[in-house]
Amino acid sequence: MGAEAKYTIGRTVFGSEAAIKAAYEKFRCQKIDEERVIEDGGESPYSGMRTTLGGEARVAGVGTFEGSSKQTIAFAPSAKPGWWIRRMDQPEQLDTAVDISNLWTSAQNLVLRSGSPHNYLRMVEHIIALKLGLGLDDVLLKVNSGDPPLFDQSSLPLVKAVEHAKIVVKDGVPATYVTVREPLAFGGKRGDFLLFLPAENGEKRLRIDCAISWNTAIGDQRIVFDSTPETFRYAALARTNATYKQYILAKTVGKLFAATRNWGYNERNILIHGRRFYTEPRFPKDGKFLEPVWHRATLDLMAALALTGPHRFVGTVVSYRAGHTLDCDAVRALYRNDLICSL
């Protein structure tokens, strides 16, 4: 497609139309650093039938927020459509559906909750992104607390757990798809925007064009790709990132506050960056390290798109300098304004 590709900005759902257009021009000037797209006419890499797991697989790691305690998550088959979260330590609570209606907050990370205020799971984005990335429709997530495990290899251990359990097809049950009714634009307050474009000609494909621009060593990065299991597995190694200042905050006074109490963070399981340095970045490409943009596009943005309940989201999504809150506000607005439809 190349950097010359033009997108229809479409109707502005929220944000400043003028600001979105100005930011779009900056986005257009940013070159594509890596491209992984399926050739026109290529078949979808995902089954056209609903999928679940053939067995159960567990994975454990240090807690993201509690640090010293070991946390476990299990991927199990589900007869119910969609992804569900079961707190094994709260047997009196109902399972929480992975759906935008159960999003509690997106301020620092995505937190899903239903029923009791204690029936929640924090930082779910790095888990539920597997729904779209692997084409895995129906899953029961069993967790022993609201604090998910953290890994040096980011979400790759979760992908391996799913591979161990094996994705299987539900015979006679077709997958369901949703897309947007028309081209739509969503604007943030710091020169950020999202564009949602409908699936063309009924194609059951998700394409993402994602660009970031940081005033640190990360700089400007942009990737374009079609979601496939192979590309998602590749990107699952990309860790979340934090500035050196944020990392020091999490390790000192940040321990006093739940939103920043990331005790499990260390220099192996997150990418720490400053104005002129990285801590052992991954994904080298032509003099850049594209770990931040791959993490943003797959483990953050695709997680928000996974909040479309039991359905697979298809079409094209363009993201520039956006983050969790804009992602989730956009998905919520799709439903609130009846802008999403079945394909």
C-alpha positions as CSV (number, residue, x, y, z in Angstrom):
1,M,0.0,0.0,0.0
2,G,2.9,2.4,0.8
3,A,3.0,5.7,2.6
4,E,0.9,7.3,-0.1
5,A,-2.2,5.5,0.9
6,K,-5.1,7.8,1.7
7,Y,-7.8,7.1,4.1
8,T,-11.3,8.6,4.3
9,I,-11.5,10.6,7.5
10,G,-15.3,10.3,7.5
11,R,-17.7,11.6,10.1
12,T,-16.3,12.9,13.3
13,V,-18.0,11.2,16.2
14,F,-16.2,13.1,18.9
15,G,-13.2,15.5,19.1
16,S,-12.3,18.5,16.9
17,E,-12.7,17.9,13.2
18,A,-10.0,20.5,12.5
19,A,-7.6,19.0,15.0
20,I,-8.1,15.5,13.5
21,K,-7.4,16.8,10.0
22,A,-4.3,18.6,11.2
23,A,-3.0,15.5,13.0
24,Y,-3.8,13.4,10.0
25,E,-1.5,15.4,7.8
26,K,1.3,14.8,10.4
27,F,0.4,11.1,10.3
28,R,0.6,11.0,6.5
29,C,4.1,12.4,6.5
30,Q,5.3,9.7,8.8
31,K,6.9,6.9,6.8
32,I,6.0,3.2,7.2
33,D,8.7,1.3,9.0
34,E,7.3,-2.2,8.6
35,E,4.5,-3.6,6.5
36,R,2.9,-7.1,6.8
37,V,-0.2,-7.2,4.7
38,I,-2.0,-10.0,2.9
39,E,-2.1,-9.7,-0.9
40,D,-5.4,-8.6,-2.4
41,G,-7.6,-11.6,-2.9
42,G,-5.8,-13.6,-0.2
43,E,-7.8,-15.8,2.0
44,S,-8.5,-15.1,5.7
45,P,-6.0,-16.9,7.9
46,Y,-8.7,-17.6,10.4
47,S,-11.4,-20.3,10.4
48,G,-14.8,-19.2,9.3
49,M,-16.3,-21.2,12.2
50,R,-16.4,-20.3,15.9
51,T,-13.4,-21.6,17.8
52,T,-12.6,-22.6,21.4
53,L,-9.9,-24.6,23.1
54,G,-9.4,-28.3,22.9
55,G,-8.1,-28.4,26.5
56,E,-7.0,-26.3,29.4
57,A,-3.5,-24.7,29.8
58,R,-2.1,-22.7,32.8
59,V,0.6,-20.2,33.0
60,A,2.0,-18.5,36.1
61,G,4.2,-15.5,36.8
62,V,5.0,-12.7,39.2
63,G,2.0,-10.4,39.9
64,T,2.0,-7.2,37.9
65,F,0.8,-5.1,40.9
66,E,1.6,-7.2,43.9
67,G,5.0,-8.2,42.7
68,S,6.1,-10.8,45.2
69,S,3.1,-13.1,44.9
70,K,2.8,-15.7,42.1
71,Q,-0.3,-15.3,40.0
72,T,-1.9,-17.9,37.7
73,I,-4.1,-17.7,34.7
74,A,-5.7,-20.6,32.9
75,F,-7.2,-20.7,29.4
76,A,-10.1,-23.2,29.3
77,P,-12.8,-24.1,26.7
78,S,-16.1,-22.4,26.9
79,A,-19.5,-23.5,25.6
80,K,-20.8,-19.9,25.9
81,P,-20.0,-17.4,23.1
82,G,-17.3,-14.9,23.8
83,W,-14.6,-14.6,26.4
84,W,-15.4,-14.9,30.1
85,I,-13.3,-14.1,33.3
86,R,-13.9,-16.3,36.4
87,R,-12.3,-15.2,39.7
88,M,-11.6,-18.6,41.3
89,D,-11.2,-16.9,44.7
90,Q,-14.7,-15.5,44.5
91,P,-17.0,-18.5,43.8
92,E,-20.1,-16.5,44.7
93,Q,-19.6,-14.1,41.8
94,L,-20.8,-14.6,38.2
95,D,-18.3,-14.7,35.3
96,T,-17.4,-11.4,33.7
97,A,-18.0,-11.1,30.0
98,V,-15.1,-9.5,28.0
99,D,-17.2,-6.7,26.6
100,I,-17.1,-2.9,26.5
101,S,-20.1,-2.8,28.8
102,N,-18.0,-4.3,31.6
103,L,-15.1,-1.9,31.2
104,W,-14.5,-0.3,34.6
105,T,-11.6,2.0,33.7
106,S,-9.0,2.6,31.0
107,A,-7.0,5.4,32.7
108,Q,-3.8,3.4,33.3
109,N,-4.7,0.0,31.9
110,L,-7.9,-1.8,31.1
111,V,-9.9,-3.1,34.0
112,L,-12.9,-5.3,33.5
113,R,-15.5,-5.8,36.3
114,S,-19.0,-7.0,36.9
115,G,-21.1,-7.6,40.0
116,S,-19.1,-7.0,43.2
117,P,-16.5,-4.2,43.1
118,H,-14.0,-6.9,44.0
119,N,-14.9,-9.0,40.9
120,Y,-12.4,-7.4,38.6
121,L,-9.2,-8.2,36.5
122,R,-6.6,-5.5,35.9
123,M,-4.4,-5.0,32.9
124,V,-6.6,-7.3,30.8
125,E,-5.4,-5.8,27.5
126,H,-2.4,-8.1,27.2
127,I,-4.6,-11.1,27.6
128,I,-7.8,-10.3,25.7
129,A,-5.8,-9.1,22.6
130,L,-5.4,-12.9,21.9
131,K,-9.1,-13.0,21.0
132,L,-8.6,-11.2,17.7
133,G,-5.0,-11.9,17.2
134,L,-5.3,-15.7,17.3
135,G,-8.9,-15.9,16.1
136,L,-10.0,-17.5,19.4
137,D,-13.7,-16.8,19.9
138,D,-14.9,-18.7,23.1
139,V,-12.7,-18.9,26.2
140,L,-13.1,-19.1,29.9
141,L,-10.2,-17.3,31.7
142,K,-9.7,-18.7,35.3
143,V,-7.7,-16.4,37.5
144,N,-6.9,-16.6,41.2
145,S,-6.9,-12.8,41.8
146,G,-7.5,-9.5,40.1
147,D,-3.7,-9.1,39.5
148,P,-2.6,-10.8,36.3
149,P,0.9,-12.4,35.9
150,L,3.7,-10.5,34.2
151,F,6.3,-12.1,31.9
152,D,9.7,-11.2,30.6
153,Q,8.4,-12.2,27.1
154,S,5.4,-10.0,27.4
155,S,2.3,-12.0,26.1
156,L,4.2,-14.7,24.3
157,P,3.8,-17.2,27.2
158,L,0.0,-16.6,26.9
159,V,0.2,-17.4,23.2
160,K,2.2,-20.6,23.9
161,A,-0.4,-21.6,26.5
162,V,-3.2,-21.3,23.9
163,E,-1.1,-23.3,21.5
164,H,-0.6,-26.0,24.1
165,A,-4.4,-26.2,24.7
166,K,-5.0,-26.1,20.9
167,I,-7.6,-24.0,19.1
168,V,-10.4,-26.2,17.8
169,V,-13.4,-25.4,15.6
170,K,-17.0,-25.7,16.8
171,D,-18.6,-27.7,14.1
172,G,-21.7,-26.1,12.6
173,V,-21.3,-22.8,14.4
174,P,-20.2,-20.0,12.1
175,A,-18.1,-17.1,13.4
176,T,-19.8,-13.7,13.7
177,Y,-18.3,-10.4,12.5
178,V,-19.0,-6.8,13.1
179,T,-17.7,-3.6,11.4
180,V,-18.6,0.1,11.3
181,R,-21.5,1.3,9.2
182,E,-19.4,4.2,7.6
183,P,-16.0,5.8,7.9
184,L,-15.7,7.4,11.3
185,A,-13.1,9.6,13.1
186,F,-12.4,10.0,16.8
187,G,-10.2,12.8,18.2
188,G,-8.3,13.1,21.4
189,K,-6.9,16.2,23.1
190,R,-3.2,15.8,22.3
191,G,-3.0,15.6,18.6
192,D,-4.2,11.9,18.6
193,F,-6.9,10.3,16.6
194,L,-8.5,7.0,15.4
195,L,-10.1,6.3,12.1
196,F,-12.5,3.3,11.7
197,L,-13.3,2.2,8.2
198,P,-15.8,-0.4,7.2
199,A,-14.8,-3.8,5.8
200,E,-14.7,-3.5,2.0
201,N,-16.6,-5.9,-0.2
202,G,-17.5,-8.1,2.7
203,E,-13.9,-9.0,3.4
204,K,-13.4,-10.6,6.9
205,R,-10.1,-9.0,7.5
206,L,-8.7,-6.6,10.2
207,R,-6.0,-4.1,8.9
208,I,-4.3,-1.8,11.3
209,D,-2.2,1.3,10.4
210,C,-0.6,2.4,13.6
211,A,1.8,5.3,14.2
212,I,3.3,6.7,17.4
213,S,5.4,9.8,18.0
214,W,7.3,10.1,21.3
215,N,9.6,12.8,22.5
216,T,12.1,10.2,23.7
217,A,14.5,7.7,22.1
218,I,11.3,5.9,20.8
219,G,10.7,8.8,18.3
220,D,8.4,8.2,15.3
221,Q,7.3,4.7,14.5
222,R,4.7,3.3,12.1
223,I,3.6,-0.1,11.0
224,V,0.8,-1.5,8.7
225,F,-0.4,-5.1,9.0
226,D,-3.3,-7.4,8.5
227,S,-4.1,-9.4,11.6
228,T,-2.9,-13.0,11.3
229,P,-1.9,-15.6,14.0
230,E,1.7,-15.5,12.7
231,T,1.9,-11.7,12.9
232,F,0.3,-11.6,16.3
233,R,2.6,-14.3,17.7
234,Y,5.6,-12.2,16.4
235,A,4.2,-9.1,18.1
236,A,3.3,-10.8,21.4
237,L,7.0,-10.5,22.5
238,A,6.7,-6.7,22.5
239,R,6.7,-5.4,26.1
240,T,4.8,-2.5,27.6
241,N,7.0,0.6,27.9
242,A,7.6,3.2,30.5
243,T,9.7,6.3,30.7
244,Y,12.5,6.2,33.3
245,K,10.6,8.7,35.4
246,Q,7.5,6.5,35.4
247,Y,9.6,3.4,36.3
248,I,11.2,5.2,39.3
249,L,7.7,6.4,40.4
250,A,6.4,2.8,40.3
251,K,9.3,1.7,42.4
252,T,9.1,4.5,45.0
253,V,6.2,6.7,46.0
254,G,4.0,5.0,43.4
255,K,3.8,2.0,45.7
256,L,1.4,4.1,47.8
257,F,-1.2,4.3,45.1
258,A,-3.1,1.4,43.5
259,A,-3.0,2.9,40.0
260,T,0.8,3.0,40.0
261,R,1.7,0.2,42.3
262,N,3.4,-1.9,39.6
263,W,5.7,-3.9,41.9
264,G,6.3,-6.6,39.4
265,Y,8.0,-4.2,36.9
266,N,11.7,-4.7,36.3
267,E,14.2,-4.0,33.6
268,R,13.5,-7.3,31.8
269,N,9.7,-7.3,31.6
270,I,9.1,-3.7,30.5
271,L,10.9,-1.4,28.0
272,I,12.3,1.6,29.9
273,H,13.2,4.6,27.8
274,G,14.6,8.1,28.1
275,R,15.3,10.9,25.7
276,R,18.4,9.1,24.3
277,F,18.3,5.6,25.6
278,Y,16.5,2.2,25.7
279,T,17.0,-0.7,28.0
280,E,17.6,-3.6,25.6
281,P,14.9,-2.9,23.0
282,R,13.5,-5.6,20.7
283,F,12.3,-5.7,17.1
284,P,15.2,-4.0,15.3
285,K,14.3,-2.7,11.8
286,D,16.5,-0.4,9.7
287,G,18.1,1.4,12.6
288,K,15.0,1.6,14.7
289,F,13.6,-0.7,17.5
290,L,9.9,-1.1,16.7
291,E,8.9,-2.8,20.0
292,P,6.8,0.2,21.2
293,V,4.6,0.4,18.1
294,W,4.1,-3.3,17.8
295,H,3.0,-3.4,21.5
296,R,0.7,-0.4,20.9
297,A,-0.9,-1.8,17.8
298,T,-1.5,-5.4,19.0
299,L,-1.5,-5.7,22.7
300,D,-3.2,-2.4,23.3
301,L,-5.4,-1.4,20.3
302,M,-6.4,-4.9,19.4
303,A,-7.4,-5.5,23.0
304,A,-9.9,-2.6,22.8
305,L,-11.3,-4.0,19.5
306,A,-11.7,-7.3,21.3
307,L,-14.3,-5.6,23.5
308,T,-16.9,-6.2,20.8
309,G,-18.3,-9.2,22.8
310,P,-18.5,-12.5,21.1
311,H,-17.9,-11.0,17.6
312,R,-14.8,-10.5,15.5
313,F,-14.1,-6.9,14.5
314,V,-13.2,-6.4,10.9
315,G,-12.3,-3.4,8.7
316,T,-9.5,-0.9,8.9
317,V,-8.4,1.0,12.0
318,V,-5.9,3.9,11.8
319,S,-4.3,5.0,15.0
320,Y,-2.0,8.0,15.5
321,R,-0.6,8.8,18.9
322,A,-3.7,7.2,20.6
323,G,-3.8,5.3,23.8
324,H,-6.1,3.1,26.0
325,T,-8.7,5.8,26.8
326,L,-9.2,7.0,23.2
327,D,-9.4,3.3,22.1
328,C,-12.1,2.4,24.6
329,D,-14.0,5.7,24.3
330,A,-14.2,5.0,20.5
331,V,-15.5,1.4,20.9
332,R,-18.0,2.6,23.5
333,A,-19.2,5.3,21.1
334,L,-19.7,2.8,18.4
335,Y,-22.4,1.0,20.5
336,R,-23.8,4.1,22.1
337,N,-24.5,5.7,18.7
338,D,-25.5,2.5,16.8
339,L,-22.5,2.8,14.5
340,I,-21.6,-0.9,14.4
341,C,-23.3,-3.5,12.4
342,S,-23.0,-7.2,11.6
343,L,-21.2,-8.3,8.4
